Amino acid sequence: MLKENLIIKAQRSYQVVLASEYNFLIWRRPFKLTGEAYYKYMDRLISYTVDNVKIIYSGKNDAVGYATGIDMKLSGEFIPGLESWISLSLMKTQEDILDDYYYDDDGNKIEPGYIPRPSDQSFTINLFFQDNIPSYPPLRVHLNFVFASGLPYGAPGAERYKIVYTDENGDKQVTRMPWYRRVDIGFSYMFLEQSRDRMKHKTKFFRAIKNAGLYFEVFNLLGINNVSSYMWVSDTDNNLFPVPNYLTQRLINLKLAVEF
């Protein structure tokens, strides 16, 4: 039975955010460029590790850390009446496990200092584009592209600082999962829209509906194997080898959405 920690404190953060927004016209249609830069310092952190898809917390305030990055998004009506966008996110988040150290081969005491947090995803690019049939606007198609860097990982039970290693050139590297890549496609039929049909109906029920549509979507259209975690196996010499667990290759979704 786990012993309860009666002196644990709530995690705490101090943050600064600088945001901007610029509205402009292209092809006489509205566009918006937004950007945010942020820095967050965190203390009293409860460190955690990820074993497969299970999150294991240390149960004590044993770390300090920070997160900093930039988010940018360009959105607008590339097709009249339909919003599309492209976004870019850059982030770095690290933590320092308090009082952790090890000895090198020469007997020198080494303090690892700051190491990547399990959520340290360096960049994410997302592109969402919509189009419709000019002769029949309620019938639409959209494409969604996602490309992101991999998350750090390490062997279960190993010290967190072991995810950082020095390569043959003497540069420090982080053990990371492969890049995340996904392409989605979707088709929709908007059989009721506020701007087009709302005032045609005399009943209060239909006039209360803002939008209603039928959606058919295929997620991960190309069937790309994206790694979600690793299962670790050992040989007779107790050497550990990571075996990847993959996310669902392809997912088909059919839904009816009604917005009041």
C-alpha positions as CSV (number, residue, x, y, z in Angstrom):
1,M,0.0,0.0,0.0
2,L,1.4,3.4,-0.9
3,K,2.1,5.8,1.9
4,E,0.2,9.1,1.7
5,N,2.3,12.2,1.4
6,L,0.8,14.7,3.9
7,I,3.1,17.6,3.2
8,I,2.8,17.8,-0.6
9,K,2.0,21.2,-2.0
10,A,0.0,22.3,-5.1
11,Q,2.1,22.9,-8.2
12,R,2.6,26.5,-9.0
13,S,3.5,28.6,-12.1
14,Y,4.3,32.2,-13.1
15,Q,3.7,33.1,-16.7
16,V,4.0,36.0,-19.1
17,V,2.1,36.1,-22.5
18,L,2.6,38.6,-25.3
19,A,-0.1,38.4,-28.0
20,S,-0.9,40.3,-31.1
21,E,-3.6,40.2,-33.8
22,Y,-3.7,41.7,-37.3
23,N,-6.8,41.8,-39.5
24,F,-6.4,42.5,-43.2
25,L,-8.0,41.8,-46.6
26,I,-6.8,39.5,-49.4
27,W,-8.9,39.2,-52.6
28,R,-11.4,41.4,-50.8
29,R,-11.9,38.7,-48.2
30,P,-11.1,38.9,-44.4
31,F,-7.9,37.3,-43.1
32,K,-6.4,37.3,-39.6
33,L,-2.9,36.7,-38.4
34,T,-2.5,36.0,-34.7
35,G,0.6,35.3,-32.7
36,E,1.5,34.6,-29.1
37,A,4.8,34.3,-27.3
38,Y,4.9,32.9,-23.8
39,Y,7.1,31.9,-20.9
40,K,6.0,29.9,-17.9
41,Y,8.1,29.2,-14.9
42,M,6.9,26.3,-12.7
43,D,7.9,25.1,-9.2
44,R,6.7,22.6,-6.7
45,L,6.4,20.3,-9.7
46,I,5.4,16.7,-9.2
47,S,7.6,14.9,-11.8
48,Y,6.2,12.0,-13.8
49,T,7.2,9.3,-16.2
50,V,5.3,7.6,-19.0
51,D,5.3,3.8,-19.1
52,N,3.5,2.7,-22.3
53,V,0.3,4.8,-22.0
54,K,0.3,4.9,-18.1
55,I,1.5,8.1,-16.4
56,I,3.4,7.5,-13.1
57,Y,3.7,10.4,-10.7
58,S,6.5,10.6,-8.2
59,G,4.1,11.8,-5.5
60,K,6.3,14.6,-4.2
61,N,7.3,18.1,-5.1
62,D,10.7,17.2,-6.5
63,A,11.2,19.4,-9.6
64,V,11.2,22.9,-11.0
65,G,10.7,23.7,-14.7
66,Y,9.7,26.0,-17.5
67,A,7.8,26.2,-20.8
68,T,8.4,28.7,-23.5
69,G,7.3,29.0,-27.1
70,I,5.6,30.8,-29.9
71,D,2.1,30.1,-31.5
72,M,1.2,31.6,-34.9
73,K,-1.9,31.2,-37.0
74,L,-3.0,32.6,-40.3
75,S,-6.8,32.1,-41.0
76,G,-9.2,33.4,-43.5
77,E,-11.5,32.8,-46.4
78,F,-9.3,31.3,-49.1
79,I,-12.7,30.1,-50.5
80,P,-15.5,32.7,-50.0
81,G,-17.6,31.9,-46.9
82,L,-15.3,29.0,-45.7
83,E,-12.6,29.6,-43.1
84,S,-9.2,27.8,-43.6
85,W,-6.0,28.1,-41.6
86,I,-2.4,27.2,-41.2
87,S,-0.7,27.3,-37.8
88,L,2.8,26.8,-36.4
89,S,3.7,26.1,-32.8
90,L,7.2,26.1,-31.3
91,M,7.7,25.0,-27.8
92,K,10.4,24.0,-25.3
93,T,9.6,22.7,-21.9
94,Q,12.2,21.3,-19.4
95,E,12.5,20.5,-15.8
96,D,15.2,20.0,-13.2
97,I,14.7,17.1,-10.9
98,L,16.0,18.3,-7.5
99,D,18.9,16.5,-5.8
100,D,19.4,14.1,-8.7
101,Y,23.0,13.1,-9.6
102,Y,25.2,10.3,-10.8
103,Y,28.9,9.5,-11.0
104,D,30.8,9.2,-14.3
105,D,33.5,6.6,-15.1
106,D,36.1,8.7,-13.4
107,G,34.2,9.0,-10.2
108,N,33.1,12.6,-10.7
109,K,29.7,13.7,-9.4
110,I,27.5,14.9,-12.2
111,E,24.3,16.9,-11.7
112,P,22.1,16.5,-14.9
113,G,20.3,19.8,-14.5
114,Y,17.5,20.6,-16.9
115,I,16.1,17.8,-19.1
116,P,13.1,17.7,-21.4
117,R,9.7,17.1,-19.9
118,P,7.7,14.2,-21.2
119,S,5.4,16.7,-23.0
120,D,8.3,18.5,-24.8
121,Q,7.1,18.6,-28.4
122,S,9.4,21.0,-30.3
123,F,7.1,22.0,-33.1
124,T,3.7,21.3,-34.7
125,I,2.4,22.4,-38.1
126,N,-1.3,22.2,-38.9
127,L,-3.0,23.0,-42.2
128,F,-6.8,23.0,-42.6
129,F,-8.4,23.8,-45.9
130,Q,-12.0,23.8,-47.0
131,D,-13.7,23.9,-50.4
132,N,-17.2,23.5,-51.7
133,I,-18.9,22.7,-55.0
134,P,-19.5,26.2,-56.6
135,S,-22.9,25.1,-58.1
136,Y,-24.0,23.6,-54.7
137,P,-22.3,25.3,-51.7
138,P,-23.9,23.0,-49.0
139,L,-21.7,20.1,-50.2
140,R,-18.1,20.6,-48.9
141,V,-14.8,18.9,-48.5
142,H,-11.9,19.6,-46.2
143,L,-8.3,18.4,-45.8
144,N,-6.3,18.5,-42.6
145,F,-2.5,18.0,-42.4
146,V,-0.6,17.6,-39.2
147,F,3.1,17.3,-38.8
148,A,4.9,17.4,-35.4
149,S,8.1,16.4,-33.8
150,G,8.3,13.3,-31.5
151,L,8.1,13.2,-27.7
152,P,11.0,12.2,-25.5
153,Y,11.0,8.7,-24.1
154,G,13.2,6.4,-22.0
155,A,13.3,2.9,-20.6
156,P,10.9,2.1,-17.7
157,G,12.6,2.4,-14.3
158,A,15.6,4.3,-15.7
159,E,16.6,7.7,-14.4
160,R,15.0,10.5,-16.4
161,Y,18.3,12.1,-17.4
162,K,19.3,9.0,-19.4
163,I,17.0,10.2,-22.3
164,V,19.8,12.7,-23.0
165,Y,23.0,11.3,-24.6
166,T,26.1,12.6,-26.4
167,D,26.5,11.5,-30.1
168,E,29.7,10.7,-31.9
169,N,30.2,14.4,-32.7
170,G,30.0,15.4,-29.0
171,D,26.5,17.0,-29.4
172,K,23.9,16.4,-26.8
173,Q,20.8,14.6,-28.2
174,V,17.4,13.5,-26.8
175,T,15.9,10.1,-27.4
176,R,12.6,10.9,-29.1
177,M,9.8,9.1,-30.9
178,P,9.6,9.4,-34.7
179,W,7.8,12.5,-36.2
180,Y,4.0,12.5,-36.0
181,R,2.4,12.7,-39.5
182,R,-1.3,12.6,-40.4
183,V,-3.6,13.5,-43.3
184,D,-7.4,13.6,-42.8
185,I,-10.2,14.1,-45.4
186,G,-13.8,14.9,-44.7
187,F,-17.0,15.5,-46.6
188,S,-20.0,17.4,-45.2
189,Y,-23.5,18.3,-46.2
190,M,-24.8,21.4,-44.5
191,F,-28.5,20.9,-44.8
192,L,-29.3,23.8,-42.5
193,E,-27.3,27.0,-42.0
194,Q,-28.2,30.2,-40.1
195,S,-27.0,32.5,-42.9
196,R,-28.9,30.7,-45.6
197,D,-32.0,28.9,-44.2
198,R,-32.8,30.1,-40.7
199,M,-35.4,32.7,-41.6
200,K,-37.1,30.3,-44.1
201,H,-38.6,28.3,-41.2
202,K,-41.6,29.6,-39.3
203,T,-41.4,27.2,-36.4
204,K,-39.4,28.3,-33.3
205,F,-37.5,24.9,-33.2
206,F,-36.0,25.2,-36.6
207,R,-35.3,28.9,-36.2
208,A,-33.4,28.1,-33.0
209,I,-30.9,25.9,-34.9
210,K,-27.9,27.8,-36.1
211,N,-26.2,25.1,-38.2
212,A,-26.9,21.4,-38.9
213,G,-24.8,19.0,-41.0
214,L,-23.9,15.5,-41.8
215,Y,-20.2,14.7,-41.8
216,F,-18.2,11.8,-43.2
217,E,-14.5,11.8,-42.2
218,V,-11.5,9.6,-42.8
219,F,-8.7,10.2,-40.2
220,N,-5.1,9.2,-41.1
221,L,-6.1,8.7,-44.8
222,L,-2.6,7.4,-45.8
223,G,-2.5,4.8,-43.0
224,I,0.8,6.2,-41.5
225,N,2.2,4.3,-38.5
226,N,2.5,6.9,-35.8
227,V,4.1,5.7,-32.5
228,S,2.2,6.3,-29.3
229,S,4.5,4.6,-26.9
230,Y,7.1,1.7,-26.5
231,M,6.9,-1.7,-25.0
232,W,10.2,-2.8,-23.6
233,V,11.6,-6.4,-23.9
234,S,14.8,-7.8,-22.6
235,D,17.2,-10.5,-23.8
236,T,19.1,-13.0,-21.7
237,D,21.7,-10.4,-20.8
238,N,19.0,-8.0,-19.5
239,N,19.5,-5.6,-22.4
240,L,16.3,-3.6,-23.0
241,F,14.9,-3.1,-26.5
242,P,12.0,-0.8,-27.4
243,V,9.1,-2.2,-29.5
244,P,6.8,0.5,-30.8
245,N,3.1,0.6,-30.1
246,Y,1.3,2.3,-33.0
247,L,-1.8,4.5,-33.1
248,T,-4.8,3.4,-35.2
249,Q,-3.8,3.4,-38.8
250,R,-7.1,4.6,-40.3
251,L,-10.4,5.7,-38.7
252,I,-13.7,6.3,-40.4
253,N,-16.2,8.6,-38.7
254,L,-19.8,9.5,-39.5
255,K,-21.6,12.1,-37.5
256,L,-24.6,14.4,-37.3
257,A,-23.9,17.8,-35.8
258,V,-26.6,20.3,-34.7
259,E,-25.7,23.7,-33.3
260,F,-28.3,25.8,-31.4
